[in-house]
Amino acid sequence: MRELFDLTRGLIDTPSVTGEEGAVGRFLAAHLASAGYEVETQEIAPGRANVLARVKSTPARVVLSTHMDTVPPHVASGEDEEFIHGRGACDAKGIIAAQIAAAESLRAEGVSEVGLLFTVDEEMGSDGARAANSHEWARDCRFLINGEPTDNRLAAGTKGSLRVRLRAAGREAHSAYPERGESAIEKLLDVLADVRAHAWARDDLFGETTCNVGTISGGTRPNVLAAEAEAVLQFRLAAGAREVKATLEQLGAGRVRVEYLSENEPIRLNVVEGFEQAIMRFTTDIPYLTNWGSPLLIGAGSILVAHTAGERVSKRELVESVEIYTRLARTLLARAEEDARAARATGDEANAGGAAR
């Protein structure tokens, strides 16, 4: 599987921090075109494009998909006997390489109804997935196998996500005379203390809702009461966002302004017998790819090392993931064909066409 490892390293060594995915998109488009695929690029912004590929003139009923972008900073690849290291090793450039290898393996067997979709911007706002959802190839897809580091376990569900900004306003004053002003920072800190102390919703499947205070900023000098302060929070939702939003409005009333930046509800995903299953606490592009058939989620690597200086992926897991993607795609294509036959047998022409597409 040297080719698999070399492709993983080539992708890692092509920097693609969110917003700067142009080079890796061109790398993938050229690689897939040279392998004989029909390739399309879908521009999201100047120099940034999704990459789609399929066997020429063949609708893809199963699509393997993940994202090309990474969090900063770029870290070049390295390798030892057990692991491939570097930014994107598991999130998600090793997964890209494994998905391409699986598609190649299936094509060599004569299985042609498998496609590939690689998006930009997943680490920020999923702009690539939002655009891909309107692509004409989506109408042919029955099953989307999305790739994220799940330790090669099929995700039975993913937590939701709510990203919010809290803004506090105060009144500047000399810090020697605090009674003459009002510190926006102190107001913000009071609200954040209440947020951290709150018991957020739990769910039997997804566990507890958690909150991370990601960034805090405000003020101009240590000897000046701050006129402005803000914090950006990320909730991992075990239940719906509505209750969290209502609580935030209540906790912040009269003290901060709440701005909602992004929102995804928890998702229960399709599972297939014969594959190990787990619940994932993170979110993916899946909520924005609703036109691409029924979603599944699986990939090599551990989310626990993603976004860290020690990011890596096991070579053994990469090889295993190629077999998993291949087996899963075969299973799903067989299911799609069974659905189509059942629809034709009942004379349901509309559903027969949809099942076979």
C-alpha positions in Angstrom: 0.0 0.0 0.0 2.9 2.3 -0.6 0.9 4.3 -3.1 -1.7 4.9 -0.4 0.9 6.2 2.0 2.6 8.4 -0.6 -0.7 10.0 -1.6 -1.4 10.7 2.0 2.0 12.4 2.4 1.6 14.3 -0.8 -1.7 15.7 0.3 -0.3 16.6 3.8 2.6 18.4 2.2 0.3 20.5 0.1 -0.8 23.2 2.6 -4.6 23.8 2.7 -5.5 25.8 5.8 -9.2 26.9 5.5 -9.4 29.7 2.9 -6.2 28.5 1.1 -7.4 25.2 -0.4 -6.5 26.1 -4.0 -3.3 24.2 -4.3 -4.7 20.9 -2.8 -7.8 21.2 -5.0 -5.6 21.4 -8.1 -3.5 18.6 -6.9 -6.5 16.3 -6.4 -8.2 17.3 -9.7 -5.0 16.6 -11.6 -4.4 13.3 -9.8 -8.0 12.1 -10.5 -8.0 13.2 -14.1 -4.7 11.4 -14.7 -6.3 8.2 -13.3 -9.1 8.5 -15.9 -12.0 9.9 -13.9 -14.4 12.5 -15.1 -13.5 15.5 -12.9 -15.4 18.7 -12.1 -14.3 21.6 -10.0 -16.9 23.8 -8.3 -15.6 27.2 -7.5 -16.6 28.5 -4.1 -14.5 31.6 -4.1 -11.6 32.8 -6.4 -8.9 30.2 -6.1 -11.0 27.8 -3.9 -13.0 24.9 -5.4 -14.7 21.7 -4.5 -13.4 18.6 -6.4 -15.9 16.0 -7.7 -15.0 12.8 -9.6 -16.8 9.8 -11.1 -16.3 7.1 -13.7 -16.9 8.8 -17.0 -20.5 9.3 -17.9 -21.6 7.0 -15.0 -24.0 8.3 -12.4 -22.6 7.7 -8.9 -25.1 6.1 -6.6 -22.6 5.9 -3.7 -20.3 8.9 -3.1 -17.3 8.9 -0.8 -16.7 12.4 0.6 -14.6 14.4 3.0 -13.0 17.8 3.3 -9.7 19.2 1.9 -9.1 22.0 4.4 -7.2 21.8 7.7 -6.9 24.0 10.8 -3.7 26.0 11.1 -0.8 25.8 11.2 0.6 23.7 8.3 2.7 20.9 9.6 4.7 18.9 7.0 4.5 15.1 6.8 6.7 12.6 8.5 6.6 8.9 8.7 7.8 6.0 10.9 7.0 2.3 10.8 3.6 2.7 12.4 2.3 6.2 11.6 2.1 9.0 9.1 2.4 12.4 10.8 1.5 16.0 9.9 -1.4 18.4 9.6 -4.4 16.6 8.1 -2.9 13.2 8.6 -6.2 12.0 10.1 -8.4 15.1 9.5 -8.8 14.4 6.7 -6.0 13.9 4.1 -5.4 10.2 5.0 -9.1 9.7 4.6 -9.0 11.3 1.1 -6.3 8.9 0.1 -8.2 5.9 1.5 -11.4 6.9 -0.3 -9.5 7.3 -3.6 -7.9 3.9 -3.1 -11.3 2.3 -2.4 -12.8 3.9 -5.5 -9.9 2.6 -7.5 -10.3 -0.9 -6.1 -14.0 -0.9 -6.9 -13.4 0.4 -10.4 -10.9 -2.4 -11.0 -13.6 -4.9 -10.0 -16.0 -3.3 -12.6 -18.0 -1.4 -10.0 -18.5 2.0 -11.6 -21.3 3.7 -9.7 -19.0 5.1 -7.0 -18.0 8.8 -7.0 -15.9 11.2 -4.9 -16.6 14.6 -3.4 -14.0 16.7 -1.7 -15.0 20.0 -0.2 -13.5 23.2 1.1 -14.2 25.1 4.3 -15.5 22.3 6.5 -13.4 23.5 9.5 -15.1 26.9 9.4 -18.6 27.3 7.9 -18.9 24.4 5.4 -19.3 26.8 2.5 -18.1 24.0 0.2 -20.7 21.6 1.3 -23.4 24.2 1.1 -22.5 24.8 -2.5 -22.1 21.1 -3.4 -25.6 20.5 -2.2 -26.9 22.1 -5.4 -24.6 20.3 -7.7 -26.4 18.3 -10.4 -24.5 15.1 -9.6 -26.3 15.0 -6.2 -29.6 13.8 -7.8 -28.0 10.5 -8.7 -26.6 9.7 -5.3 -28.4 7.3 -3.0 -25.8 7.1 -0.2 -23.1 9.5 1.0 -20.2 8.0 2.9 -18.6 11.0 4.7 -15.1 10.6 6.1 -14.0 12.0 9.5 -11.6 10.3 12.0 -13.9 7.8 13.8 -11.3 5.1 14.5 -12.8 3.2 11.6 -16.1 2.9 13.5 -19.4 3.7 11.8 -21.0 6.6 13.5 -24.5 6.0 14.7 -24.9 9.7 15.3 -23.1 13.0 15.8 -23.7 15.8 18.3 -25.0 19.1 17.2 -23.1 22.4 17.3 -24.0 25.9 18.3 -21.4 28.7 17.9 -22.3 32.0 19.5 -20.7 35.4 20.2 -21.4 37.2 23.5 -20.8 41.0 23.3 -20.7 43.2 26.3 -20.7 47.0 26.3 -19.3 49.2 29.1 -18.1 52.8 29.7 -14.5 53.7 29.7 -12.9 55.3 32.8 -9.6 55.6 34.5 -8.9 52.4 36.4 -8.1 54.5 39.5 -11.7 55.7 39.5 -13.7 52.6 38.6 -16.9 54.1 39.9 -16.8 56.6 37.0 -17.2 53.8 34.4 -18.4 50.3 33.8 -16.2 47.4 32.8 -17.4 45.4 29.8 -14.9 42.7 30.7 -16.3 42.3 34.2 -19.9 42.1 32.8 -18.8 39.4 30.3 -16.9 37.4 32.9 -20.0 37.4 35.1 -22.1 36.0 32.3 -19.5 33.4 31.4 -19.4 32.2 35.0 -23.1 31.7 34.9 -22.8 29.8 31.5 -20.1 27.6 32.9 -22.1 26.8 36.0 -25.3 25.9 34.2 -26.4 22.3 33.9 -27.0 21.9 30.1 -29.3 19.2 28.6 -28.4 15.5 28.4 -29.6 12.8 26.1 -29.5 9.0 26.5 -27.8 8.5 23.1 -25.6 11.6 22.8 -24.7 12.2 26.4 -24.2 15.7 27.8 -24.2 19.1 26.1 -20.8 20.8 26.6 -19.6 24.4 26.2 -16.2 25.6 25.3 -15.2 29.3 25.8 -13.1 29.5 22.7 -11.9 33.1 22.6 -12.1 36.2 24.8 -11.1 39.7 23.8 -11.7 43.3 25.0 -10.3 46.4 26.5 -7.4 48.6 25.4 -5.1 49.0 28.4 -4.8 47.6 31.9 -5.3 51.1 33.3 -8.6 51.7 31.4 -12.0 50.2 32.2 -13.0 48.3 29.0 -15.8 49.8 26.9 -16.2 46.6 24.9 -15.6 42.8 25.3 -16.6 39.7 23.6 -16.3 35.9 23.8 -17.0 33.2 21.2 -18.5 30.0 22.6 -18.9 26.5 21.0 -21.6 24.2 22.3 -21.6 20.5 21.4 -25.3 19.7 21.5 -26.8 16.5 22.9 -30.3 17.9 22.4 -31.9 20.7 20.3 -30.4 24.2 20.1 -33.7 25.9 21.1 -33.3 25.3 24.8 -29.6 26.4 24.8 -30.5 29.6 23.0 -33.4 30.4 25.4 -31.1 29.8 28.4 -28.4 32.0 26.9 -30.8 34.9 26.3 -32.0 34.6 29.9 -28.5 34.4 31.4 -27.3 37.3 29.3 -30.3 39.6 29.6 -29.3 43.1 30.3 -25.6 42.2 30.4 -24.6 40.9 26.9 -25.9 40.7 23.4 -26.0 37.2 22.0 -25.2 36.6 18.3 -25.6 33.2 16.7 -22.9 32.3 14.2 -23.7 28.7 13.3 -26.2 26.0 14.3 -26.5 22.2 13.6 -28.9 19.9 15.4 -27.7 16.4 16.6 -28.0 13.8 13.8 -28.8 10.1 13.9 -27.0 8.4 11.0 -27.5 5.3 9.0 -25.7 2.2 10.2 -25.0 -1.1 8.6 -24.7 -4.4 10.4 -21.3 -5.9 10.4 -19.5 -2.6 11.2 -18.5 -1.4 14.6 -20.5 1.6 15.7 -20.0 4.6 18.0 -21.4 8.1 18.7 -19.2 11.0 17.7 -19.2 14.3 19.6 -18.1 16.5 16.6 -20.0 17.8 13.6 -19.3 17.4 9.9 -20.4 18.6 6.5 -23.3 16.1 6.5 -26.0 18.6 7.7 -25.3 20.7 4.5 -25.3 17.7 2.0 -28.9 16.7 2.3 -29.4 16.2 -1.4 -26.7 13.6 -1.6 -28.8 10.6 -0.3 -28.7 8.9 3.0 -25.6 9.8 5.0 -23.1 7.5 6.8 -19.9 8.6 8.6 -16.7 6.6 9.0 -12.9 7.2 8.7 -9.4 6.2 9.8 -7.7 8.0 12.7 -8.6 9.4 16.1 -10.4 12.7 16.6 -8.3 12.9 19.8 -5.2 13.8 17.9 -6.9 15.9 15.2 -6.2 19.7 15.5 -3.1 19.0 17.6 0.7 19.3 17.0 0.9 15.5 17.3 -1.7 14.7 14.5 -1.1 11.3 13.0 -2.8 8.4 11.4 -2.0 4.7 11.8 -0.8 3.0 8.6 -2.7 -0.1 9.6 -5.9 1.9 10.0 -5.5 3.5 6.6 -5.2 0.1 5.0 -8.1 -1.2 6.9 -10.2 1.9 5.9 -9.7 1.1 2.2 -11.3 -2.3 2.8 -14.0 -0.8 4.9 -15.0 1.8 2.3 -14.9 -0.9 -0.4 -17.1 -3.3 1.5 -19.5 -0.6 2.7 -19.9 0.8 -0.9 -20.7 -2.7 -2.2 -23.2 -3.3 0.5 -25.0 0.0 -0.2 -25.0 -0.5 -3.9 -26.6 -3.9 -3.4 -29.2 -2.2 -1.1 -30.0 0.4 -3.7 -30.5 -2.3 -6.3 -32.8 -4.2 -4.0 -34.8 -1.1 -3.4 -35.1 -0.5 -7.1 -36.3 -4.1 -7.8 -38.9 -3.9 -5.0 -40.2 -0.6 -6.4 -40.4 -2.0 -9.9 -42.2 -5.0 -8.6 -44.9 -2.9 -7.0 -45.2 -0.7 -10.1 -44.0 2.4 -8.3 -42.2 3.9 -11.2 -41.3 7.1 -9.5 -39.6 5.3 -6.5 -38.0 2.8 -8.8 -36.3 5.6 -10.6 -35.2 7.2 -7.4 -33.9 3.9 -5.9 -32.0 3.0 -9.0 -30.5 6.4 -9.6 
